[in-house]
Structure formats: structure tokens, C-alpha cells
């Protein structure tokens, strides 16, 4: 694997990005570097390596039916030991220009997915959310709550998580150092409810039913409403 020092390379004026993929790569590296993580990029694959631990690989999804203001990104965040198959995430960004769309999609990825994953690897978490499962202590790291549409009341940042945590307390295996939970639930103006609830990349039907019951109580004043959150659970180091 041939690597280069991206921080040094990006200062060379003759090597400015031109394609959307190149601009996106630069923006990801720039924003993650600002969070004080070290970055390398594999020359052949363009995989981003963060702190010699996380591997980030992305693909821009192009669809002629998408609005021109929309960018759709599929990005996989992997760790060779703890989640080698990666955690795949579908992220959208909105903007009038390419640069605006890229800035939006990168900001959405970092706040919704990257931060809880990276912080959990350094055992950064909020102790008030700690709980016991399988006779061990777990440290959750919550992403920001991502909200779509207009809700009739203010939502707390842990609203989705608190709906499911009592069920999770009997589901996390001590044999894994990390578990992760992806939650998305939406309601159309017609009343149709669409969502996903994945635990370690596997569908969790009971969790989805709880989320669906929750969002069914909200009125939809525009086209639709939606909520998204991602949580990583780290087994306390004293049980290693």
C-alpha cells in the first residue's frame, strides 16, 4: 500500500482537485484533520486512513432522478479488528453549488457517523448513558440527532436512543468489544412510516416497531418528517 502525506500534498498548487470525487476527498481530509486526527491516503484506492486505525472508503451515487441540489454519498467506515466489514452509511448533502453540496454531505457524515466511531476508539463517551449488559459495563457514544422536516415540539438529542436503551441492555454480547446501532424513522404526510433500525448491521425489527410507534404520534405539516441517529457502544476496558 503506497501512502502519501495528504497535509503536505494539498499545499502544492499544481495538484488541485478537479472531479467531484477529488474535491470530496480533500474536504473529508481537511475536516477530519481539523478534529486533530492524523490522515494518510492510499494512492491507488483513495482510501482514507485515520490515526492508523479507521479506513474510510466512499462512492458518490449519481441518479438522474435526483434534484440537482442533492448529493448522495455511500461511505464505509471500517476497523481491521473491531468491524472489518465496515459500517456503511448513506448520507445526503444539499447545496446550490458542488462545493456547497460536498461541504454539506461531509458535515453530515462527520456529525452523524464519524465522530461517535472515532470517539469510541479513544473511549470518549458520556458517562450518564453507561449501562450494564451481559454483566459488563458499556459506554455509548451518541451522534448528533439529525432532523428532517418540521416537528411540533423541540426534540432532545438523546430522544431516539432513550426509546431503545432498555431493550439493548439484554442484547449486547460481551464477546464483542464494539456494537453499533443505526436508527432512522420517517413519516409521510399520507401517514406512511418508513425507517431502518440496524444493530451491528443486522435488522432489528422490535427496535423499528418502537421507532414507528414513536413517530406515528407526530403530525406532518409539510411533505414528511424524519429523524436519524447513530450510536456506538464500547465495552469497558476493565473487562478486556
FIDOTI-256057 format. One record per residue (C-alpha): residue in three letters; x, y, z. Coordinates in steps of 0.05 Angstrom, whole numbers, padded with zeros to 5 digits, always signed. Example, Ala and Ser with C-alpha at 12.3 -4.5 7.8 and 13.67 -1.06 7.14 Angstrom:
<pts>
ALA+00246-00090+00156/SER+00273-00021+00143/
</pts>
This chain:
<pts>
UNK+00000+00000+00000/UNK+00031+00066-00023/UNK+00013+00124+00021/UNK+00025+00198+00018/UNK+00023+00254+00069/UNK-00041+00289+00049/UNK-00028+00351+00092/UNK+00036+00365+00054/UNK+00009+00346-00014/UNK-00051+00391-00012/UNK-00007+00453-00007/UNK+00021+00442-00077/UNK-00017+00489-00123/UNK-00007+00445-00185/UNK-00045+00387-00153/UNK-00112+00420-00142/UNK-00175+00375-00144/UNK-00220+00376-00206/UNK-00270+00320-00203/UNK-00326+00316-00151/UNK-00290+00255-00120/UNK-00225+00294-00114/UNK-00260+00354-00082/UNK-00297+00308-00035/UNK-00233+00272-00015/UNK-00199+00339+00001/UNK-00258+00362+00041/UNK-00261+00298+00082/UNK-00187+00301+00097/UNK-00190+00375+00114/UNK-00249+00370+00162/UNK-00223+00307+00197/UNK-00154+00338+00204/UNK-00186+00398+00238/UNK-00211+00349+00292/UNK-00137+00333+00307/UNK-00136+00264+00274/UNK-00076+00243+00231/UNK-00092+00226+00159/UNK-00060+00185+00104/UNK-00089+00168+00036/UNK-00074+00106-00004/UNK-00052+00128-00074/UNK-00083+00071-00112/UNK-00151+00063-00077/UNK-00160+00134-00048/UNK-00179+00101+00018/UNK-00171+00150+00076/UNK-00134+00122+00136/UNK-00148+00157+00202/UNK-00100+00150+00261/UNK-00074+00085+00230/UNK-00140+00053+00252/UNK-00201+00073+00212/UNK-00208+00061+00137/UNK-00256+00107+00100/UNK-00280+00089+00030/UNK-00334+00128-00007/UNK-00374+00129-00071/UNK-00417+00185-00099/UNK-00485+00158-00123/UNK-00509+00192-00186/UNK-00582+00185-00205/UNK-00617+00226-00260/UNK-00679+00229-00217/UNK-00643+00267-00161/UNK-00653+00341-00154/UNK-00591+00379-00178/UNK-00582+00408-00108/UNK-00574+00338-00078/UNK-00510+00297-00068/UNK-00518+00224-00046/UNK-00457+00191-00015/UNK-00445+00120+00006/UNK-00387+00116+00055/UNK-00359+00056+00092/UNK-00320+00064+00157/UNK-00281+00002+00176/UNK-00233-00020+00231/UNK-00188-00081+00214/UNK-00201-00113+00282/UNK-00267-00089+00311/UNK-00310-00081+00249/UNK-00270-00105+00188/UNK-00331-00107+00142/UNK-00344-00034+00159/UNK-00404+00008+00177/UNK-00437+00031+00113/UNK-00476+00096+00115/UNK-00519+00131+00063/UNK-00510+00207+00070/UNK-00543+00265+00033/UNK-00518+00335+00024/UNK-00555+00396-00002/UNK-00528+00458-00037/UNK-00532+00503-00097/UNK-00460+00490-00119/UNK-00416+00428-00120/UNK-00374+00457-00064/UNK-00436+00471-00022/UNK-00463+00400-00032/UNK-00396+00369-00014/UNK-00389+00412+00048/UNK-00459+00392+00069/UNK-00450+00317+00058/UNK-00383+00317+00093/UNK-00410+00355+00153/UNK-00469+00307+00157/UNK-00423+00246+00155/UNK-00376+00273+00208/UNK-00430+00292+00257/UNK-00475+00232+00245/UNK-00425+00175+00238/UNK-00351+00192+00241/UNK-00349+00226+00309/UNK-00383+00171+00350/UNK-00340+00118+00317/UNK-00274+00155+00325/UNK-00290+00178+00396/UNK-00309+00108+00418/UNK-00240+00083+00397/UNK-00209+00133+00446/UNK-00262+00116+00499/UNK-00293+00186+00494/UNK-00365+00179+00517/UNK-00419+00209+00561/UNK-00419+00171+00628/UNK-00493+00188+00641/UNK-00511+00139+00586/UNK-00470+00080+00612/UNK-00507+00015+00627/UNK-00496-00059+00643/UNK-00508-00114+00591/UNK-00484-00186+00596/UNK-00454-00168+00663/UNK-00406-00117+00634/UNK-00407-00041+00631/UNK-00419-00008+00564/UNK-00400+00063+00543/UNK-00447+00092+00489/UNK-00423+00148+00443/UNK-00482+00183+00410/UNK-00482+00222+00345/UNK-00520+00287+00337/UNK-00594+00277+00325/UNK-00608+00292+00251/UNK-00678+00320+00239/UNK-00714+00327+00172/UNK-00777+00370+00165/UNK-00813+00409+00220/UNK-00834+00377+00285/UNK-00887+00406+00331/UNK-00840+00407+00390/UNK-00766+00411+00405/UNK-00731+00343+00405/UNK-00677+00324+00455/UNK-00610+00299+00429/UNK-00620+00230+00460/UNK-00693+00221+00444/UNK-00687+00161+00397/UNK-00634+00128+00439/UNK-00675+00130+00503/UNK-00732+00095+00468/UNK-00689+00033+00456/UNK-00637+00031+00511/UNK-00678-00013+00559/UNK-00683-00066+00504/UNK-00609-00061+00487/UNK-00589-00076+00559/UNK-00603-00150+00545/UNK-00576-00153+00474/UNK-00503-00133+00474/UNK-00453-00191+00477/UNK-00390-00184+00519/UNK-00354-00224+00466/UNK-00351-00162+00422/UNK-00312-00100+00440/UNK-00359-00056+00400/UNK-00432-00056+00379/UNK-00467-00002+00339/UNK-00539+00019+00327/UNK-00566+00057+00267/UNK-00635+00088+00273/UNK-00677+00123+00221/UNK-00751+00135+00222/UNK-00795+00179+00178/UNK-00869+00194+00167/UNK-00901+00218+00103/UNK-00959+00266+00100/UNK-01001+00207+00079/UNK-00986+00173+00145/UNK-00938+00122+00114/UNK-00879+00106+00160/UNK-00811+00086+00132/UNK-00748+00070+00171/UNK-00690+00027+00189/UNK-00663+00001+00254/UNK-00598-00038+00249/UNK-00558-00069+00306/UNK-00488-00089+00283/UNK-00512-00082+00210/UNK-00569-00131+00222/UNK-00643-00110+00220/UNK-00675-00104+00289/UNK-00750-00109+00278/UNK-00770-00096+00350/UNK-00729-00033+00352/UNK-00760-00010+00286/UNK-00830-00022+00313/UNK-00815+00021+00374/UNK-00789+00077+00330/UNK-00851+00072+00285/UNK-00898+00076+00344/UNK-00860+00138+00368/UNK-00862+00177+00303/UNK-00935+00158+00290/UNK-00955+00208+00345/UNK-00926+00268+00307/UNK-00967+00308+00257/UNK-00936+00321+00189/UNK-00945+00394+00170/UNK-00904+00391+00105/UNK-00883+00334+00059/UNK-00852+00289+00112/UNK-00813+00287+00177/UNK-00753+00244+00195/UNK-00703+00231+00250/UNK-00636+00196+00246/UNK-00584+00177+00299/UNK-00523+00131+00305/UNK-00494+00102+00369/UNK-00431+00063+00383/UNK-00424+00020+00445/UNK-00355+00005+00473/UNK-00344-00050+00524/UNK-00309-00020+00585/UNK-00234-00034+00582/UNK-00234-00066+00651/UNK-00269-00126+00620/UNK-00216-00137+00566/
</pts>
